[in-house]
Amino acid sequence: MKDFVNIKLSLKNLDTYYIRKSILVGLSKYLGDFNGTMLDIGCGKMPYRDYILENSKISKYVGLDIETALIYDKKVKPDCTWDGVTMPFDDESFDCAFGTEVLEHCAEPEVVLSEVYRILKPGGIFFFTVPFLWNLHEVPNDEYRYTPFSLERHLNKCGFLNVSIIATGGWHASMAQMMGLWVRRSPLSSNKRKILSYFLKPMIKYLIKLDNPETVKFIEGQMITGLYGHVRK
């Protein structure tokens, strides 16, 4: 899954480059905390499995997806499926769990988060990412765009403590991401898309360089690209 963990900016990935880079940055930040058993929630084609296994102390990795999930890769199947209500695992079965870009698809997020809490061992870690500035996708199963305040409230109500939520990008990255989404996904002819991508790539690269997500504060008027976070049971 090189386009997820070995990411280089190109004319063809101006829409996905920043979000994938941001997820990798957030994930890498907490790799040292991962150990034992890991549950990948909404795993899809499990693009981060090898990266996590090779760079953390995870000894067992389990991919879980909803029974009706989209098939991204016919060669990659989840280890387990669930009905969206009860995960097929005993209480306190996993040391760690993570879900990248999945909570926005959950119609009842607290049902999912409560299940994550249940299957984690005491002290267990849950890492997550959610988009904020992103086009409608997997419609009609695109439910939410979370603010850090709503996300923290949902996590607290499900029992999680020590909630840490960080922006994946601020104003400059938001503009870069919007440019990338527009030029790669809006209705344009192939020639226009090619030409505009060529001219916008340097600007997108420059805006990303200007951005410093670590300094983003969740105050009035702030723009964000998305969020990643880390909580403990």
Biotite code that builds the C-alpha atoms (Angstrom):
import biotite.structure as struc

atoms = struc.array([
    struc.Atom([0.000, 0.000, 0.000], chain_id="A", res_id=1, res_name="MET", atom_name="CA", element="C"),
    struc.Atom([2.721, 2.421, -1.040], chain_id="A", res_id=2, res_name="LYS", atom_name="CA", element="C"),
    struc.Atom([0.269, 5.212, -1.842], chain_id="A", res_id=3, res_name="ASP", atom_name="CA", element="C"),
    struc.Atom([-0.668, 5.285, 1.875], chain_id="A", res_id=4, res_name="PHE", atom_name="CA", element="C"),
    struc.Atom([2.694, 4.993, 3.628], chain_id="A", res_id=5, res_name="VAL", atom_name="CA", element="C"),
    struc.Atom([5.240, 6.039, 1.005], chain_id="A", res_id=6, res_name="ASN", atom_name="CA", element="C"),
    struc.Atom([3.510, 9.140, -0.297], chain_id="A", res_id=7, res_name="ILE", atom_name="CA", element="C"),
    struc.Atom([4.974, 11.566, -2.797], chain_id="A", res_id=8, res_name="LYS", atom_name="CA", element="C"),
    struc.Atom([3.126, 14.571, -4.186], chain_id="A", res_id=9, res_name="LEU", atom_name="CA", element="C"),
    struc.Atom([2.218, 14.116, -7.839], chain_id="A", res_id=10, res_name="SER", atom_name="CA", element="C"),
    struc.Atom([-0.211, 15.557, -10.361], chain_id="A", res_id=11, res_name="LEU", atom_name="CA", element="C"),
    struc.Atom([-2.523, 12.595, -9.846], chain_id="A", res_id=12, res_name="LYS", atom_name="CA", element="C"),
    struc.Atom([-2.761, 12.658, -6.048], chain_id="A", res_id=13, res_name="ASN", atom_name="CA", element="C"),
    struc.Atom([-3.303, 16.357, -5.363], chain_id="A", res_id=14, res_name="LEU", atom_name="CA", element="C"),
    struc.Atom([-6.642, 15.426, -3.772], chain_id="A", res_id=15, res_name="ASP", atom_name="CA", element="C"),
    struc.Atom([-5.427, 12.613, -1.487], chain_id="A", res_id=16, res_name="THR", atom_name="CA", element="C"),
    struc.Atom([-1.814, 13.540, -0.761], chain_id="A", res_id=17, res_name="TYR", atom_name="CA", element="C"),
    struc.Atom([-2.330, 15.799, 2.242], chain_id="A", res_id=18, res_name="TYR", atom_name="CA", element="C"),
    struc.Atom([-4.940, 13.734, 4.044], chain_id="A", res_id=19, res_name="ILE", atom_name="CA", element="C"),
    struc.Atom([-2.919, 10.522, 3.682], chain_id="A", res_id=20, res_name="ARG", atom_name="CA", element="C"),
    struc.Atom([0.254, 12.274, 4.762], chain_id="A", res_id=21, res_name="LYS", atom_name="CA", element="C"),
    struc.Atom([-1.563, 13.681, 7.792], chain_id="A", res_id=22, res_name="SER", atom_name="CA", element="C"),
    struc.Atom([-2.955, 10.306, 8.824], chain_id="A", res_id=23, res_name="ILE", atom_name="CA", element="C"),
    struc.Atom([0.516, 8.803, 8.590], chain_id="A", res_id=24, res_name="LEU", atom_name="CA", element="C"),
    struc.Atom([1.979, 11.629, 10.695], chain_id="A", res_id=25, res_name="VAL", atom_name="CA", element="C"),
    struc.Atom([-0.641, 11.102, 13.392], chain_id="A", res_id=26, res_name="GLY", atom_name="CA", element="C"),
    struc.Atom([-0.300, 7.334, 13.336], chain_id="A", res_id=27, res_name="LEU", atom_name="CA", element="C"),
    struc.Atom([3.493, 7.518, 13.517], chain_id="A", res_id=28, res_name="SER", atom_name="CA", element="C"),
    struc.Atom([3.261, 9.782, 16.560], chain_id="A", res_id=29, res_name="LYS", atom_name="CA", element="C"),
    struc.Atom([1.644, 7.000, 18.607], chain_id="A", res_id=30, res_name="TYR", atom_name="CA", element="C"),
    struc.Atom([3.348, 3.890, 17.220], chain_id="A", res_id=31, res_name="LEU", atom_name="CA", element="C"),
    struc.Atom([5.471, 3.647, 20.353], chain_id="A", res_id=32, res_name="GLY", atom_name="CA", element="C"),
    struc.Atom([2.307, 3.224, 22.443], chain_id="A", res_id=33, res_name="ASP", atom_name="CA", element="C"),
    struc.Atom([0.989, 0.305, 20.385], chain_id="A", res_id=34, res_name="PHE", atom_name="CA", element="C"),
    struc.Atom([1.633, -3.190, 21.700], chain_id="A", res_id=35, res_name="ASN", atom_name="CA", element="C"),
    struc.Atom([-0.022, -6.600, 21.934], chain_id="A", res_id=36, res_name="GLY", atom_name="CA", element="C"),
    struc.Atom([-3.252, -7.074, 19.990], chain_id="A", res_id=37, res_name="THR", atom_name="CA", element="C"),
    struc.Atom([-4.630, -4.477, 17.557], chain_id="A", res_id=38, res_name="MET", atom_name="CA", element="C"),
    struc.Atom([-8.146, -4.157, 16.105], chain_id="A", res_id=39, res_name="LEU", atom_name="CA", element="C"),
    struc.Atom([-8.512, -2.197, 12.841], chain_id="A", res_id=40, res_name="ASP", atom_name="CA", element="C"),
    struc.Atom([-12.108, -0.899, 12.797], chain_id="A", res_id=41, res_name="ILE", atom_name="CA", element="C"),
    struc.Atom([-13.570, -0.261, 9.352], chain_id="A", res_id=42, res_name="GLY", atom_name="CA", element="C"),
    struc.Atom([-10.416, -1.805, 7.970], chain_id="A", res_id=43, res_name="CYS", atom_name="CA", element="C"),
    struc.Atom([-11.174, -1.759, 4.224], chain_id="A", res_id=44, res_name="GLY", atom_name="CA", element="C"),
    struc.Atom([-8.042, -2.992, 2.477], chain_id="A", res_id=45, res_name="LYS", atom_name="CA", element="C"),
    struc.Atom([-5.952, -2.534, 5.656], chain_id="A", res_id=46, res_name="MET", atom_name="CA", element="C"),
    struc.Atom([-3.406, -0.138, 4.105], chain_id="A", res_id=47, res_name="PRO", atom_name="CA", element="C"),
    struc.Atom([-1.566, 0.457, 7.396], chain_id="A", res_id=48, res_name="TYR", atom_name="CA", element="C"),
    struc.Atom([-1.311, -3.160, 8.576], chain_id="A", res_id=49, res_name="ARG", atom_name="CA", element="C"),
    struc.Atom([2.248, -3.865, 7.449], chain_id="A", res_id=50, res_name="ASP", atom_name="CA", element="C"),
    struc.Atom([3.451, -0.432, 8.537], chain_id="A", res_id=51, res_name="TYR", atom_name="CA", element="C"),
    struc.Atom([2.069, -0.929, 12.045], chain_id="A", res_id=52, res_name="ILE", atom_name="CA", element="C"),
    struc.Atom([3.354, -4.489, 12.390], chain_id="A", res_id=53, res_name="LEU", atom_name="CA", element="C"),
    struc.Atom([6.826, -3.471, 11.222], chain_id="A", res_id=54, res_name="GLU", atom_name="CA", element="C"),
    struc.Atom([7.113, -0.342, 13.374], chain_id="A", res_id=55, res_name="ASN", atom_name="CA", element="C"),
    struc.Atom([5.392, -1.159, 16.665], chain_id="A", res_id=56, res_name="SER", atom_name="CA", element="C"),
    struc.Atom([5.126, -3.900, 19.276], chain_id="A", res_id=57, res_name="LYS", atom_name="CA", element="C"),
    struc.Atom([1.835, -5.185, 17.898], chain_id="A", res_id=58, res_name="ILE", atom_name="CA", element="C"),
    struc.Atom([1.920, -9.000, 17.815], chain_id="A", res_id=59, res_name="SER", atom_name="CA", element="C"),
    struc.Atom([-1.565, -9.678, 16.433], chain_id="A", res_id=60, res_name="LYS", atom_name="CA", element="C"),
    struc.Atom([-3.506, -7.522, 13.971], chain_id="A", res_id=61, res_name="TYR", atom_name="CA", element="C"),
    struc.Atom([-7.225, -8.095, 13.292], chain_id="A", res_id=62, res_name="VAL", atom_name="CA", element="C"),
    struc.Atom([-9.181, -6.313, 10.558], chain_id="A", res_id=63, res_name="GLY", atom_name="CA", element="C"),
    struc.Atom([-12.887, -5.684, 11.221], chain_id="A", res_id=64, res_name="LEU", atom_name="CA", element="C"),
    struc.Atom([-15.412, -4.238, 8.791], chain_id="A", res_id=65, res_name="ASP", atom_name="CA", element="C"),
    struc.Atom([-19.151, -3.859, 8.513], chain_id="A", res_id=66, res_name="ILE", atom_name="CA", element="C"),
    struc.Atom([-20.965, -6.673, 6.716], chain_id="A", res_id=67, res_name="GLU", atom_name="CA", element="C"),
    struc.Atom([-22.165, -4.295, 3.984], chain_id="A", res_id=68, res_name="THR", atom_name="CA", element="C"),
    struc.Atom([-18.871, -2.433, 3.531], chain_id="A", res_id=69, res_name="ALA", atom_name="CA", element="C"),
    struc.Atom([-17.656, -1.365, 0.112], chain_id="A", res_id=70, res_name="LEU", atom_name="CA", element="C"),
    struc.Atom([-15.086, -3.717, -1.411], chain_id="A", res_id=71, res_name="ILE", atom_name="CA", element="C"),
    struc.Atom([-11.957, -1.669, -2.146], chain_id="A", res_id=72, res_name="TYR", atom_name="CA", element="C"),
    struc.Atom([-9.777, -4.625, -3.047], chain_id="A", res_id=73, res_name="ASP", atom_name="CA", element="C"),
    struc.Atom([-11.125, -8.075, -3.918], chain_id="A", res_id=74, res_name="LYS", atom_name="CA", element="C"),
    struc.Atom([-7.857, -9.653, -2.794], chain_id="A", res_id=75, res_name="LYS", atom_name="CA", element="C"),
    struc.Atom([-8.017, -8.185, 0.716], chain_id="A", res_id=76, res_name="VAL", atom_name="CA", element="C"),
    struc.Atom([-10.834, -9.304, 3.013], chain_id="A", res_id=77, res_name="LYS", atom_name="CA", element="C"),
    struc.Atom([-11.444, -8.390, 6.655], chain_id="A", res_id=78, res_name="PRO", atom_name="CA", element="C"),
    struc.Atom([-10.605, -11.005, 9.251], chain_id="A", res_id=79, res_name="ASP", atom_name="CA", element="C"),
    struc.Atom([-14.028, -10.459, 10.835], chain_id="A", res_id=80, res_name="CYS", atom_name="CA", element="C"),
    struc.Atom([-17.264, -8.667, 10.009], chain_id="A", res_id=81, res_name="THR", atom_name="CA", element="C"),
    struc.Atom([-19.953, -7.182, 12.236], chain_id="A", res_id=82, res_name="TRP", atom_name="CA", element="C"),
    struc.Atom([-23.490, -5.828, 12.061], chain_id="A", res_id=83, res_name="ASP", atom_name="CA", element="C"),
    struc.Atom([-22.676, -2.329, 13.318], chain_id="A", res_id=84, res_name="GLY", atom_name="CA", element="C"),
    struc.Atom([-24.210, -3.043, 16.725], chain_id="A", res_id=85, res_name="VAL", atom_name="CA", element="C"),
    struc.Atom([-22.105, -5.688, 18.484], chain_id="A", res_id=86, res_name="THR", atom_name="CA", element="C"),
    struc.Atom([-18.498, -6.553, 17.639], chain_id="A", res_id=87, res_name="MET", atom_name="CA", element="C"),
    struc.Atom([-17.869, -10.333, 17.604], chain_id="A", res_id=88, res_name="PRO", atom_name="CA", element="C"),
    struc.Atom([-15.324, -10.239, 20.433], chain_id="A", res_id=89, res_name="PHE", atom_name="CA", element="C"),
    struc.Atom([-15.340, -10.795, 24.188], chain_id="A", res_id=90, res_name="ASP", atom_name="CA", element="C"),
    struc.Atom([-14.938, -7.923, 26.616], chain_id="A", res_id=91, res_name="ASP", atom_name="CA", element="C"),
    struc.Atom([-11.342, -6.688, 27.010], chain_id="A", res_id=92, res_name="GLU", atom_name="CA", element="C"),
    struc.Atom([-10.029, -8.659, 24.019], chain_id="A", res_id=93, res_name="SER", atom_name="CA", element="C"),
    struc.Atom([-7.629, -6.071, 22.565], chain_id="A", res_id=94, res_name="PHE", atom_name="CA", element="C"),
    struc.Atom([-4.773, -3.899, 23.781], chain_id="A", res_id=95, res_name="ASP", atom_name="CA", element="C"),
    struc.Atom([-5.215, -1.333, 20.996], chain_id="A", res_id=96, res_name="CYS", atom_name="CA", element="C"),
    struc.Atom([-7.725, -0.266, 18.368], chain_id="A", res_id=97, res_name="ALA", atom_name="CA", element="C"),
    struc.Atom([-7.685, 2.247, 15.568], chain_id="A", res_id=98, res_name="PHE", atom_name="CA", element="C"),
    struc.Atom([-10.074, 3.606, 12.982], chain_id="A", res_id=99, res_name="GLY", atom_name="CA", element="C"),
    struc.Atom([-8.983, 5.912, 10.183], chain_id="A", res_id=100, res_name="THR", atom_name="CA", element="C"),
    struc.Atom([-11.689, 7.918, 8.403], chain_id="A", res_id=101, res_name="GLU", atom_name="CA", element="C"),
    struc.Atom([-14.466, 5.651, 9.650], chain_id="A", res_id=102, res_name="VAL", atom_name="CA", element="C"),
    struc.Atom([-16.437, 7.462, 12.379], chain_id="A", res_id=103, res_name="LEU", atom_name="CA", element="C"),
    struc.Atom([-17.961, 9.870, 9.840], chain_id="A", res_id=104, res_name="GLU", atom_name="CA", element="C"),
    struc.Atom([-19.754, 6.857, 8.347], chain_id="A", res_id=105, res_name="HIS", atom_name="CA", element="C"),
    struc.Atom([-21.319, 5.739, 11.637], chain_id="A", res_id=106, res_name="CYS", atom_name="CA", element="C"),
    struc.Atom([-24.961, 6.812, 11.944], chain_id="A", res_id=107, res_name="ALA", atom_name="CA", element="C"),
    struc.Atom([-24.799, 6.162, 15.712], chain_id="A", res_id=108, res_name="GLU", atom_name="CA", element="C"),
    struc.Atom([-21.181, 6.928, 16.664], chain_id="A", res_id=109, res_name="PRO", atom_name="CA", element="C"),
    struc.Atom([-21.675, 6.207, 20.353], chain_id="A", res_id=110, res_name="GLU", atom_name="CA", element="C"),
    struc.Atom([-22.786, 2.659, 19.544], chain_id="A", res_id=111, res_name="VAL", atom_name="CA", element="C"),
    struc.Atom([-19.447, 2.106, 17.799], chain_id="A", res_id=112, res_name="VAL", atom_name="CA", element="C"),
    struc.Atom([-17.392, 3.933, 20.427], chain_id="A", res_id=113, res_name="LEU", atom_name="CA", element="C"),
    struc.Atom([-19.071, 2.007, 23.244], chain_id="A", res_id=114, res_name="SER", atom_name="CA", element="C"),
    struc.Atom([-18.136, -1.237, 21.511], chain_id="A", res_id=115, res_name="GLU", atom_name="CA", element="C"),
    struc.Atom([-14.550, -0.044, 21.092], chain_id="A", res_id=116, res_name="VAL", atom_name="CA", element="C"),
    struc.Atom([-14.489, 0.738, 24.806], chain_id="A", res_id=117, res_name="TYR", atom_name="CA", element="C"),
    struc.Atom([-15.913, -2.696, 25.657], chain_id="A", res_id=118, res_name="ARG", atom_name="CA", element="C"),
    struc.Atom([-13.402, -4.739, 23.658], chain_id="A", res_id=119, res_name="ILE", atom_name="CA", element="C"),
    struc.Atom([-10.375, -2.777, 24.890], chain_id="A", res_id=120, res_name="LEU", atom_name="CA", element="C"),
    struc.Atom([-8.442, -3.921, 27.937], chain_id="A", res_id=121, res_name="LYS", atom_name="CA", element="C"),
    struc.Atom([-8.080, -1.459, 30.853], chain_id="A", res_id=122, res_name="PRO", atom_name="CA", element="C"),
    struc.Atom([-5.506, 1.105, 29.789], chain_id="A", res_id=123, res_name="GLY", atom_name="CA", element="C"),
    struc.Atom([-6.051, 0.174, 26.159], chain_id="A", res_id=124, res_name="GLY", atom_name="CA", element="C"),
    struc.Atom([-5.476, 2.737, 23.404], chain_id="A", res_id=125, res_name="ILE", atom_name="CA", element="C"),
    struc.Atom([-7.814, 3.906, 20.647], chain_id="A", res_id=126, res_name="PHE", atom_name="CA", element="C"),
    struc.Atom([-6.343, 5.953, 17.770], chain_id="A", res_id=127, res_name="PHE", atom_name="CA", element="C"),
    struc.Atom([-8.702, 7.608, 15.282], chain_id="A", res_id=128, res_name="PHE", atom_name="CA", element="C"),
    struc.Atom([-8.874, 10.091, 12.415], chain_id="A", res_id=129, res_name="THR", atom_name="CA", element="C"),
    struc.Atom([-11.852, 11.904, 10.906], chain_id="A", res_id=130, res_name="VAL", atom_name="CA", element="C"),
    struc.Atom([-12.134, 14.310, 7.973], chain_id="A", res_id=131, res_name="PRO", atom_name="CA", element="C"),
    struc.Atom([-13.522, 17.817, 8.238], chain_id="A", res_id=132, res_name="PHE", atom_name="CA", element="C"),
    struc.Atom([-12.875, 19.349, 4.812], chain_id="A", res_id=133, res_name="LEU", atom_name="CA", element="C"),
    struc.Atom([-13.830, 16.586, 2.395], chain_id="A", res_id=134, res_name="TRP", atom_name="CA", element="C"),
    struc.Atom([-16.308, 15.896, -0.385], chain_id="A", res_id=135, res_name="ASN", atom_name="CA", element="C"),
    struc.Atom([-19.361, 13.689, 0.063], chain_id="A", res_id=136, res_name="LEU", atom_name="CA", element="C"),
    struc.Atom([-18.253, 10.064, -0.284], chain_id="A", res_id=137, res_name="HIS", atom_name="CA", element="C"),
    struc.Atom([-19.703, 6.568, 0.012], chain_id="A", res_id=138, res_name="GLU", atom_name="CA", element="C"),
    struc.Atom([-23.127, 8.207, -0.228], chain_id="A", res_id=139, res_name="VAL", atom_name="CA", element="C"),
    struc.Atom([-25.637, 7.826, 1.305], chain_id="A", res_id=140, res_name="PRO", atom_name="CA", element="C"),
    struc.Atom([-23.470, 6.443, 4.128], chain_id="A", res_id=141, res_name="ASN", atom_name="CA", element="C"),
    struc.Atom([-21.631, 9.703, 4.755], chain_id="A", res_id=142, res_name="ASP", atom_name="CA", element="C"),
    struc.Atom([-23.051, 10.862, 8.088], chain_id="A", res_id=143, res_name="GLU", atom_name="CA", element="C"),
    struc.Atom([-20.930, 13.507, 9.850], chain_id="A", res_id=144, res_name="TYR", atom_name="CA", element="C"),
    struc.Atom([-18.126, 16.044, 9.869], chain_id="A", res_id=145, res_name="ARG", atom_name="CA", element="C"),
    struc.Atom([-16.983, 16.317, 13.485], chain_id="A", res_id=146, res_name="TYR", atom_name="CA", element="C"),
    struc.Atom([-15.727, 19.325, 15.365], chain_id="A", res_id=147, res_name="THR", atom_name="CA", element="C"),
    struc.Atom([-13.185, 18.564, 18.124], chain_id="A", res_id=148, res_name="PRO", atom_name="CA", element="C"),
    struc.Atom([-15.827, 19.500, 20.698], chain_id="A", res_id=149, res_name="PHE", atom_name="CA", element="C"),
    struc.Atom([-18.467, 17.032, 19.522], chain_id="A", res_id=150, res_name="SER", atom_name="CA", element="C"),
    struc.Atom([-15.901, 14.283, 19.105], chain_id="A", res_id=151, res_name="LEU", atom_name="CA", element="C"),
    struc.Atom([-14.567, 14.741, 22.635], chain_id="A", res_id=152, res_name="GLU", atom_name="CA", element="C"),
    struc.Atom([-18.114, 14.721, 24.018], chain_id="A", res_id=153, res_name="ARG", atom_name="CA", element="C"),
    struc.Atom([-18.943, 11.422, 22.276], chain_id="A", res_id=154, res_name="HIS", atom_name="CA", element="C"),
    struc.Atom([-15.721, 9.830, 23.541], chain_id="A", res_id=155, res_name="LEU", atom_name="CA", element="C"),
    struc.Atom([-16.274, 11.007, 27.108], chain_id="A", res_id=156, res_name="ASN", atom_name="CA", element="C"),
    struc.Atom([-19.858, 9.748, 27.142], chain_id="A", res_id=157, res_name="LYS", atom_name="CA", element="C"),
    struc.Atom([-18.577, 6.306, 26.141], chain_id="A", res_id=158, res_name="CYS", atom_name="CA", element="C"),
    struc.Atom([-16.130, 6.247, 29.039], chain_id="A", res_id=159, res_name="GLY", atom_name="CA", element="C"),
    struc.Atom([-12.834, 7.241, 27.428], chain_id="A", res_id=160, res_name="PHE", atom_name="CA", element="C"),
    struc.Atom([-10.367, 9.305, 29.433], chain_id="A", res_id=161, res_name="LEU", atom_name="CA", element="C"),
    struc.Atom([-7.342, 11.446, 28.577], chain_id="A", res_id=162, res_name="ASN", atom_name="CA", element="C"),
    struc.Atom([-8.766, 12.530, 25.231], chain_id="A", res_id=163, res_name="VAL", atom_name="CA", element="C"),
    struc.Atom([-6.169, 14.127, 22.951], chain_id="A", res_id=164, res_name="SER", atom_name="CA", element="C"),
    struc.Atom([-7.423, 15.611, 19.675], chain_id="A", res_id=165, res_name="ILE", atom_name="CA", element="C"),
    struc.Atom([-5.158, 17.373, 17.169], chain_id="A", res_id=166, res_name="ILE", atom_name="CA", element="C"),
    struc.Atom([-5.908, 19.097, 13.867], chain_id="A", res_id=167, res_name="ALA", atom_name="CA", element="C"),
    struc.Atom([-4.445, 17.473, 10.769], chain_id="A", res_id=168, res_name="THR", atom_name="CA", element="C"),
    struc.Atom([-4.053, 20.920, 9.219], chain_id="A", res_id=169, res_name="GLY", atom_name="CA", element="C"),
    struc.Atom([-4.967, 24.594, 9.548], chain_id="A", res_id=170, res_name="GLY", atom_name="CA", element="C"),
    struc.Atom([-5.851, 27.416, 7.147], chain_id="A", res_id=171, res_name="TRP", atom_name="CA", element="C"),
    struc.Atom([-3.011, 26.924, 4.645], chain_id="A", res_id=172, res_name="HIS", atom_name="CA", element="C"),
    struc.Atom([-3.471, 23.149, 4.440], chain_id="A", res_id=173, res_name="ALA", atom_name="CA", element="C"),
    struc.Atom([-7.230, 23.615, 4.115], chain_id="A", res_id=174, res_name="SER", atom_name="CA", element="C"),
    struc.Atom([-6.727, 25.803, 1.060], chain_id="A", res_id=175, res_name="MET", atom_name="CA", element="C"),
    struc.Atom([-4.256, 23.305, -0.391], chain_id="A", res_id=176, res_name="ALA", atom_name="CA", element="C"),
    struc.Atom([-6.638, 20.427, 0.169], chain_id="A", res_id=177, res_name="GLN", atom_name="CA", element="C"),
    struc.Atom([-9.584, 22.293, -1.348], chain_id="A", res_id=178, res_name="MET", atom_name="CA", element="C"),
    struc.Atom([-7.508, 23.119, -4.436], chain_id="A", res_id=179, res_name="MET", atom_name="CA", element="C"),
    struc.Atom([-6.520, 19.478, -4.741], chain_id="A", res_id=180, res_name="GLY", atom_name="CA", element="C"),
    struc.Atom([-10.087, 18.237, -4.388], chain_id="A", res_id=181, res_name="LEU", atom_name="CA", element="C"),
    struc.Atom([-11.345, 20.777, -6.904], chain_id="A", res_id=182, res_name="TRP", atom_name="CA", element="C"),
    struc.Atom([-8.757, 20.095, -9.578], chain_id="A", res_id=183, res_name="VAL", atom_name="CA", element="C"),
    struc.Atom([-8.900, 16.292, -9.273], chain_id="A", res_id=184, res_name="ARG", atom_name="CA", element="C"),
    struc.Atom([-12.587, 15.667, -8.510], chain_id="A", res_id=185, res_name="ARG", atom_name="CA", element="C"),
    struc.Atom([-14.767, 18.494, -9.833], chain_id="A", res_id=186, res_name="SER", atom_name="CA", element="C"),
    struc.Atom([-16.375, 18.163, -13.283], chain_id="A", res_id=187, res_name="PRO", atom_name="CA", element="C"),
    struc.Atom([-13.551, 19.171, -15.635], chain_id="A", res_id=188, res_name="LEU", atom_name="CA", element="C"),
    struc.Atom([-12.429, 17.931, -19.021], chain_id="A", res_id=189, res_name="SER", atom_name="CA", element="C"),
    struc.Atom([-9.332, 15.730, -18.944], chain_id="A", res_id=190, res_name="SER", atom_name="CA", element="C"),
    struc.Atom([-7.273, 18.436, -20.668], chain_id="A", res_id=191, res_name="ASN", atom_name="CA", element="C"),
    struc.Atom([-8.335, 21.133, -18.205], chain_id="A", res_id=192, res_name="LYS", atom_name="CA", element="C"),
    struc.Atom([-7.674, 18.808, -15.290], chain_id="A", res_id=193, res_name="ARG", atom_name="CA", element="C"),
    struc.Atom([-4.179, 18.037, -16.566], chain_id="A", res_id=194, res_name="LYS", atom_name="CA", element="C"),
    struc.Atom([-3.256, 21.660, -17.231], chain_id="A", res_id=195, res_name="ILE", atom_name="CA", element="C"),
    struc.Atom([-4.717, 23.017, -14.000], chain_id="A", res_id=196, res_name="LEU", atom_name="CA", element="C"),
    struc.Atom([-3.077, 20.248, -11.961], chain_id="A", res_id=197, res_name="SER", atom_name="CA", element="C"),
    struc.Atom([0.281, 21.221, -13.427], chain_id="A", res_id=198, res_name="TYR", atom_name="CA", element="C"),
    struc.Atom([-0.135, 24.873, -12.441], chain_id="A", res_id=199, res_name="PHE", atom_name="CA", element="C"),
    struc.Atom([-1.701, 24.224, -9.017], chain_id="A", res_id=200, res_name="LEU", atom_name="CA", element="C"),
    struc.Atom([0.794, 21.615, -7.800], chain_id="A", res_id=201, res_name="LYS", atom_name="CA", element="C"),
    struc.Atom([3.503, 24.198, -6.837], chain_id="A", res_id=202, res_name="PRO", atom_name="CA", element="C"),
    struc.Atom([0.933, 26.325, -4.988], chain_id="A", res_id=203, res_name="MET", atom_name="CA", element="C"),
    struc.Atom([-0.433, 23.299, -3.131], chain_id="A", res_id=204, res_name="ILE", atom_name="CA", element="C"),
    struc.Atom([3.098, 22.280, -2.186], chain_id="A", res_id=205, res_name="LYS", atom_name="CA", element="C"),
    struc.Atom([3.848, 25.811, -0.957], chain_id="A", res_id=206, res_name="TYR", atom_name="CA", element="C"),
    struc.Atom([0.682, 26.046, 1.145], chain_id="A", res_id=207, res_name="LEU", atom_name="CA", element="C"),
    struc.Atom([1.388, 22.677, 2.772], chain_id="A", res_id=208, res_name="ILE", atom_name="CA", element="C"),
    struc.Atom([4.896, 23.854, 3.620], chain_id="A", res_id=209, res_name="LYS", atom_name="CA", element="C"),
    struc.Atom([3.460, 26.977, 5.275], chain_id="A", res_id=210, res_name="LEU", atom_name="CA", element="C"),
    struc.Atom([1.067, 25.005, 7.455], chain_id="A", res_id=211, res_name="ASP", atom_name="CA", element="C"),
    struc.Atom([1.891, 23.937, 11.016], chain_id="A", res_id=212, res_name="ASN", atom_name="CA", element="C"),
    struc.Atom([-0.884, 21.691, 12.401], chain_id="A", res_id=213, res_name="PRO", atom_name="CA", element="C"),
    struc.Atom([0.748, 21.410, 15.834], chain_id="A", res_id=214, res_name="GLU", atom_name="CA", element="C"),
    struc.Atom([0.073, 25.103, 16.476], chain_id="A", res_id=215, res_name="THR", atom_name="CA", element="C"),
    struc.Atom([-3.614, 24.996, 15.511], chain_id="A", res_id=216, res_name="VAL", atom_name="CA", element="C"),
    struc.Atom([-5.911, 25.942, 18.381], chain_id="A", res_id=217, res_name="LYS", atom_name="CA", element="C"),
    struc.Atom([-9.625, 25.219, 18.345], chain_id="A", res_id=218, res_name="PHE", atom_name="CA", element="C"),
    struc.Atom([-10.816, 28.816, 18.585], chain_id="A", res_id=219, res_name="ILE", atom_name="CA", element="C"),
    struc.Atom([-13.446, 30.927, 16.860], chain_id="A", res_id=220, res_name="GLU", atom_name="CA", element="C"),
    struc.Atom([-12.743, 31.310, 13.134], chain_id="A", res_id=221, res_name="GLY", atom_name="CA", element="C"),
    struc.Atom([-10.167, 28.521, 12.861], chain_id="A", res_id=222, res_name="GLN", atom_name="CA", element="C"),
    struc.Atom([-10.264, 26.319, 9.747], chain_id="A", res_id=223, res_name="MET", atom_name="CA", element="C"),
    struc.Atom([-9.151, 22.678, 9.869], chain_id="A", res_id=224, res_name="ILE", atom_name="CA", element="C"),
    struc.Atom([-8.697, 19.888, 7.348], chain_id="A", res_id=225, res_name="THR", atom_name="CA", element="C"),
    struc.Atom([-9.509, 17.092, 9.783], chain_id="A", res_id=226, res_name="GLY", atom_name="CA", element="C"),
    struc.Atom([-8.683, 15.607, 13.169], chain_id="A", res_id=227, res_name="LEU", atom_name="CA", element="C"),
    struc.Atom([-6.721, 12.765, 14.697], chain_id="A", res_id=228, res_name="TYR", atom_name="CA", element="C"),
    struc.Atom([-6.671, 11.641, 18.267], chain_id="A", res_id=229, res_name="GLY", atom_name="CA", element="C"),
    struc.Atom([-5.645, 9.222, 20.943], chain_id="A", res_id=230, res_name="HIS", atom_name="CA", element="C"),
    struc.Atom([-7.594, 8.069, 23.996], chain_id="A", res_id=231, res_name="VAL", atom_name="CA", element="C"),
    struc.Atom([-7.244, 5.473, 26.740], chain_id="A", res_id=232, res_name="ARG", atom_name="CA", element="C"),
    struc.Atom([-9.775, 3.284, 28.436], chain_id="A", res_id=233, res_name="LYS", atom_name="CA", element="C"),
])
